Amino acid sequence: MNDTPPPQTPDVMITGATGHIGRFLLLELLRRGRRVLALVRDSERRRKELMDWVRAHSVDPSGLSVAEFSLEAWGRGEGSLADLPLGEVKDVYHLAARFEFGLEQAVARAANVEASLRFLEAASELPRLRRYLAVSGYRVSAEGQHSVEENYAHLGAYEASKMEEHLRLRQRATELGVPLNVLNPCTVIGDTLSGETLQTTGAGEVVRQLFSGTMPAQVGSERTFVPLVGVEHVARFMAELPLHEDASNGEYWLLHPDAPNLPELVAQMAKTLGVAAPKLRLPVGLVRALPRALTGAEPESLGFLAEDRYPTLPADRLADEWDFKQPEFGALVDAWLGYLVGTRFLRRAARTPRFVSTRAGQIFVEGGRNSDLVLLHGLPLDGISWDPVIQRLGEDGMVADLPGLGRSGRAPRAFSYGNSEWLEDLELPGNVRLVGHSLGCAPALDYALRHPRAVKELLLIAPAFLGEGMARWLRVRPIVRGMLRWSGKSVLTRQLFNGPAVDGLGEIVDATFESLQRPHVRRAVAAGLAWAGDPATRAASLAKLAAVVGLGVSVRVLIGELDRPQAARLPDAVELVVLTQDGHYPQHTQAREDARWIGRSAVKSSARRVAVAE
């Protein structure tokens, strides 16, 4: 059922509203009270998608209407605005384009040149047209270096088509007397608050390679410049521009004034991700000459690795005049990195993902900004492993990937998982409910010992120190690293899950397997197993548990029967629940039971109670 009232007649029209820039421009226009008609492909399906997205960003969608639009149809001369209610439209934004490497020239020209010109001609007939705004690309400043034919011969079809569009659009707008603004945003990344983005092409691919450890060398020189800009600044600038008559017929390049050269940018991103930046640097010409199968580089993308600078002064002057302050560059990039990593590069939904600098390196944290619930995973998992439980809990707990594991950066060499100082750097709330699984029980236990008055309850799931002793070979680090490196997903699945699977299991396996492709994660898993399996560690953990109970902290333990729990070693005040026919990962095989158990109110008892859950 559609509970959104029909919008009033639109006063602004957008193509490409489902794209990265388009969606944030849509939000900005609606916030300003504009009545927006979004022209999109497959409009019946995407109407609800856009409405839901706008609502999810706390914006009223009642000013939004949606209609069908196809670049291919306009490229063939079959597009029309005749049946749309456009009598009050003042401003037209044309953002739609075919952005894809490897396009055939004819396809790129039809979508990015012919469709663009025909849409301009149709919009020029609107009775109240005030401004036509078209998004081009920041590399069009190089268009004068070659003819149109030479561009298609030497560049990829996408870039060449955008350069041809840029030239012909300005000429045609002059002939038609249309007040035109051309916007040339540089590489557009996420917004400062959430880092949200809808694309990974280009700079996002650099992040993926850095994060996964698959970037053997940087391409380009010390002077290579791939400028970035936040999407919120682009959206605000575009929404404001048509309100100023003196800006009519201007062209504007948008980038962040503090964007550094590429080597410095890569170093900054590597620091946030907690990985090493590649030291080897290869010239663009050399990479272009090598076979793609060897380099893995998309030939067309190499054209964006240039040393050019761009004419940003007109846009900067307007931004100053309007008092538009761009966010701090480091915070902007860090938020974007957190979103990319947290969403597994747009393959999952994430809850306010971010990196936090701690004494144990860069820690990846998700969700829980206002929650008193904190969850710490075990080996060889990451925070995504808590997704089934979080979904069933109905509350937004904070999930942190342990140092060196999952999506977190490298841990210091001397780091011990029995140390919780890094948790202090996360600034946990007072009266916290601290949940640990397996190895994650160790820092949770240590934190409770250090801060007993700040811990409302300690919840330990399959603590590594309580189950049956670990096989000796699992404590041999080279063997473990090799097993993790060469074992496939099927082996990992059998290792992790020996009970009835829950929804989302495939994503957990995929995420775990992907994390284990990072060399420092494999080293951390091997080190964690060696530490947790040491009899001295097990004895020390039990002693620490007794001390925590003695300080008055409420402790509950949930463990699978197949883990063969050593219940006699627990202090009497600890409540123990044993899940029958379950093993070391009950949060996956018994997610509903886990959520019910975690969500219970704190239990304080003078006597230990053993319960068996079916």
SVG drawing of the C-alpha trace seen along z (x, -y; Angstrom):
<svg xmlns="http://www.w3.org/2000/svg" viewBox="-2 -38 61 71">
<polyline fill="none" stroke="black" stroke-width="0.4" points="0.0,0.0 1.4,-3.4 0.9,-5.8 2.6,-8.7 0.2,-11.4 0.4,-12.4 2.9,-15.2 2.1,-18.6 3.1,-19.6 6.9,-19.4 9.1,-22.5 12.4,-20.6 13.2,-17.6 16.2,-15.1 17.5,-12.3 19.8,-9.8 18.1,-10.2 19.0,-6.6 22.7,-7.2 25.2,-8.3 25.0,-12.0 21.4,-11.9 20.1,-10.4 21.9,-12.9 20.8,-15.8 17.3,-14.5 17.5,-14.6 18.9,-18.1 16.1,-19.4 13.4,-17.8 14.8,-19.2 14.6,-22.6 10.9,-22.1 11.4,-21.6 8.8,-19.4 10.9,-16.9 10.1,-14.7 12.7,-11.9 13.1,-10.4 14.4,-6.8 14.6,-3.5 12.1,-0.9 10.1,-3.6 7.3,-1.3 9.9,0.8 12.2,-2.0 9.5,-4.4 9.2,-2.5 12.9,-2.0 13.5,-5.8 10.6,-6.6 12.0,-4.1 15.5,-5.5 14.3,-9.1 12.4,-8.1 15.4,-6.1 17.3,-9.4 14.6,-11.2 13.3,-13.3 9.6,-13.6 9.1,-12.0 5.7,-13.7 7.3,-16.2 8.7,-13.4 7.1,-11.9 8.7,-9.3 8.4,-8.8 10.0,-6.5 13.2,-7.5 15.6,-5.6 18.9,-6.8 18.7,-4.3 15.3,-5.5 16.4,-9.1 19.6,-8.1 17.4,-6.6 15.3,-9.7 12.3,-8.0 12.2,-9.9 9.5,-12.5 8.4,-14.8 5.0,-15.4 2.9,-13.5 4.5,-14.7 3.2,-17.6 6.1,-20.0 4.3,-23.4 5.9,-24.6 9.4,-23.1 12.1,-25.8 15.2,-23.8 16.3,-20.6 19.2,-18.4 20.6,-15.9 22.8,-13.4 22.0,-10.2 24.9,-8.7 26.2,-5.4 29.3,-5.0 31.0,-1.8 34.5,-0.9 34.8,1.2 31.8,-0.3 31.5,-0.2 31.8,-3.7 28.4,-3.6 26.8,-2.7 28.7,-5.3 27.8,-8.0 24.1,-7.2 23.7,-7.3 26.1,-10.1 26.0,-12.4 22.9,-11.9 20.5,-11.3 22.0,-14.3 21.5,-16.7 18.0,-15.5 17.0,-15.8 18.4,-19.4 16.4,-20.3 13.2,-18.9 13.8,-20.7 14.5,-24.0 10.7,-24.1 9.6,-24.1 7.7,-27.4 9.2,-28.3 12.8,-27.0 15.2,-28.9 18.3,-26.7 19.6,-23.6 22.3,-21.8 24.3,-19.0 26.9,-16.8 30.0,-16.2 33.4,-15.0 36.5,-16.7 38.7,-15.3 36.9,-17.3 39.4,-20.1 41.7,-18.1 39.3,-18.1 41.2,-20.8 44.3,-18.7 42.9,-16.4 40.0,-16.3 36.9,-14.3 38.1,-11.6 41.5,-11.5 39.8,-11.1 37.9,-8.1 41.1,-6.6 43.2,-7.1 40.8,-7.1 38.1,-4.8 34.7,-5.2 33.2,-6.4 35.7,-9.3 35.7,-10.2 31.9,-10.4 31.8,-12.6 34.3,-15.0 32.3,-15.1 29.1,-15.7 30.7,-18.5 31.7,-20.3 28.5,-19.8 26.2,-20.5 27.6,-24.0 27.3,-24.7 23.7,-23.6 22.7,-25.4 24.0,-28.6 22.1,-28.0 18.9,-27.4 19.4,-30.2 19.2,-27.9 20.8,-29.1 23.3,-26.3 25.4,-25.2 27.9,-22.4 29.1,-20.7 32.3,-18.8 32.6,-17.0 35.8,-15.2 35.8,-11.6 32.7,-11.8 32.9,-9.8 30.5,-9.5 29.1,-12.0 30.9,-12.9 28.4,-11.6 27.8,-8.1 30.3,-7.8 27.5,-6.4 28.2,-5.8 26.5,-4.0 29.6,-3.3 33.0,-1.5 34.3,-2.2 37.6,-4.0 38.8,-5.2 36.7,-2.6 38.6,0.1 41.8,-1.3 40.4,-1.0 39.4,2.6 42.9,3.5 44.5,1.8 42.1,3.5 42.5,6.9 46.3,6.7 46.2,7.2 47.8,3.9 51.4,4.8 52.3,1.4 51.0,-2.2 50.5,-3.4 51.6,-6.9 54.2,-9.4 54.6,-11.6 52.6,-14.2 49.6,-12.0 46.4,-13.7 43.1,-11.9 41.0,-14.6 38.1,-13.7 35.0,-15.6 32.2,-14.6 28.8,-14.0 27.0,-16.3 29.0,-19.3 28.2,-18.4 24.5,-18.1 24.4,-21.4 26.2,-23.3 24.0,-21.9 20.8,-22.6 21.9,-26.2 23.3,-27.1 20.1,-27.8 18.9,-30.3 21.6,-32.7 21.1,-34.5 24.7,-35.7 25.9,-32.1 24.0,-31.4 26.0,-29.9 29.0,-29.2 31.0,-26.0 32.2,-24.6 34.8,-22.1 34.1,-20.7 36.8,-19.1 38.0,-19.2 40.6,-21.9 42.7,-19.7 42.7,-16.6 46.4,-15.5 48.4,-13.8 47.7,-10.1 50.7,-8.7 49.7,-10.8 46.1,-9.8 47.0,-6.1 49.2,-6.5 46.3,-8.2 43.8,-5.5 46.3,-2.7 46.7,-4.2 43.0,-4.3 42.6,-0.7 45.5,0.4 47.4,1.9 50.7,1.2 50.8,-1.1 52.7,0.5 56.2,-1.0 56.7,0.0 55.6,-2.6 55.0,-2.0 54.7,-4.6 51.3,-4.8 52.8,-4.2 54.5,-1.0 51.2,0.4 49.3,-0.6 51.9,1.3 51.7,4.5 49.0,7.1 45.9,6.6 46.0,10.2 49.3,9.4 48.4,6.0 44.7,6.5 44.3,2.8 41.4,1.6 43.1,-0.3 40.4,-3.0 40.8,-3.8 44.5,-4.6 43.5,-7.8 42.3,-9.2 45.8,-8.9 47.1,-12.3 49.1,-15.1 46.7,-17.8 45.2,-20.4 41.7,-21.8 40.1,-25.3 38.2,-25.2 38.4,-29.0 34.9,-29.9 33.2,-27.2 35.3,-28.0 34.3,-31.6 30.6,-30.8 31.0,-28.3 32.6,-31.0 29.9,-33.5 27.2,-31.0 29.2,-30.1 29.4,-26.4 32.2,-24.9 33.5,-21.5 34.1,-19.0 37.5,-18.2 39.2,-16.0 40.5,-13.3 37.1,-12.8 35.4,-12.7 37.8,-10.0 37.7,-7.9 33.8,-7.9 33.9,-6.7 36.4,-4.0 34.3,-2.8 31.2,-2.6 33.0,-0.7 34.5,1.9 31.4,2.2 29.2,2.9 31.7,5.3 31.9,2.9 28.2,2.4 27.3,6.1 25.5,5.9 23.7,3.3 25.9,1.8 25.0,0.0 27.1,-3.2 30.4,-1.6 33.6,-3.3 37.3,-2.8 38.6,-3.8 42.2,-4.4 43.3,-2.5 46.4,-1.3 45.9,2.0 45.7,0.5 42.8,-0.5 39.6,1.2 36.5,1.6 33.3,0.8 29.7,1.0 26.5,-0.2 25.7,-0.9 26.4,-4.6 23.6,-4.8 23.5,-1.2 24.8,0.3 25.3,3.7 28.8,4.5 29.6,7.8 33.0,9.3 33.4,12.1 35.7,15.2 38.0,17.0 38.2,16.9 35.2,14.6 34.5,10.9 31.6,8.7 29.4,9.8 29.0,13.1 26.7,11.4 24.2,10.3 21.7,13.1 21.7,12.4 21.4,8.6 18.5,9.0 16.6,11.1 17.5,8.9 15.7,5.9 18.4,3.5 21.4,1.8 24.4,3.3 27.9,2.1 30.0,4.8 33.8,4.5 36.2,6.6 39.1,7.7 42.6,6.3 44.2,7.8 41.0,9.8 38.1,9.3 38.0,5.8 40.3,4.3 43.9,3.3 47.1,5.0 47.6,5.5 51.0,4.6 53.5,7.5 53.3,7.6 49.5,7.5 47.8,10.1 44.1,10.9 44.0,11.1 44.4,7.3 41.4,5.0 43.1,1.5 41.9,1.1 38.3,1.5 38.8,-1.6 39.7,-3.6 36.3,-2.7 34.8,-4.8 32.2,-2.2 29.1,-3.4 28.9,-2.9 26.7,-0.1 27.6,1.9 26.4,5.4 29.5,7.0 29.1,10.1 32.1,12.2 32.3,15.3 35.2,17.8 38.4,15.7 36.3,12.6 35.5,13.6 39.1,12.9 39.1,9.1 35.6,8.9 36.7,10.7 39.7,8.4 37.6,5.3 35.2,6.4 38.1,7.0 39.5,3.5 36.2,1.7 33.8,3.8 31.5,0.9 31.1,0.0 29.9,3.6 26.2,4.3 26.6,7.9 29.2,10.1 27.8,12.6 30.2,15.3 29.3,17.6 31.4,20.7 34.4,19.2 37.7,20.7 38.9,21.4 35.9,23.5 35.6,26.1 37.6,29.2 41.3,28.6 42.6,27.6 44.5,30.1 48.2,29.4 48.6,28.9 46.1,25.9 48.7,24.1 51.4,24.5 51.2,21.1 52.8,22.1 50.4,25.0 47.4,22.9 48.4,20.1 48.8,22.6 45.5,24.3 43.7,20.9 45.5,19.8 44.7,22.9 41.4,24.3 38.3,23.5 34.9,22.3 33.5,25.9 36.2,26.7 35.5,23.5 31.8,24.2 32.4,27.7 34.8,26.2 32.4,23.5 28.9,25.1 27.9,28.5 24.2,27.7 21.1,26.5 22.0,23.4 20.3,20.0 19.4,17.5 22.5,15.4 24.9,18.3 26.3,17.9 27.2,14.3 29.0,15.1 31.0,17.8 31.8,15.4 32.8,12.6 35.0,14.9 36.6,16.4 37.2,13.0 38.9,11.8 41.2,14.8 42.6,13.8 44.2,10.9 47.7,12.0 47.7,10.1 44.3,11.7 45.7,15.2 48.7,14.4 46.3,13.0 44.1,16.1 47.1,18.3 48.5,16.2 45.0,16.1 44.7,19.9 48.2,20.5 47.4,18.1 43.9,19.4 45.1,23.1 47.9,22.6 47.0,24.4 48.5,21.4 46.1,19.1 43.1,21.3 44.1,21.4 44.7,17.7 41.3,17.0 39.5,19.1 41.3,17.3 40.3,14.0 36.7,15.1 36.6,15.9 38.1,12.5 35.4,10.8 32.6,12.7 34.2,11.8 33.9,8.1 30.2,8.5 29.9,8.5 26.9,10.6 28.2,13.3 26.3,15.7 27.8,18.4 26.2,20.1 28.0,23.1 27.2,25.9 27.1,29.5 29.5,30.6 32.2,28.2 32.3,30.5 32.2,27.7 34.1,28.1 31.3,26.8 32.9,27.8 35.5,25.1 33.0,22.3 32.4,20.2 29.1,21.0 27.6,17.5 27.9,18.0 24.7,19.1 25.5,21.7 23.2,22.7 24.2,25.7 22.6,26.1 22.1,29.7 23.4,31.0 25.2,27.8 28.9,26.8 31.2,23.9 29.2,21.4 25.7,21.3 25.1,17.7 24.9,19.2 23.1,22.4 20.9,21.2 20.6,17.4 17.1,17.1 18.0,18.8 21.2,16.7 19.2,13.5 16.6,14.5 19.4,15.4 21.3,12.1 18.2,10.0 17.3,11.3 17.7,8.9 20.8,9.3 20.7,12.4 22.2,12.2 22.3,15.4 24.2,16.7 24.2,20.2 25.2,21.6 22.3,23.0 22.8,25.4 20.1,25.4 19.9,27.5 18.1,25.8 16.7,28.0"/>
</svg>
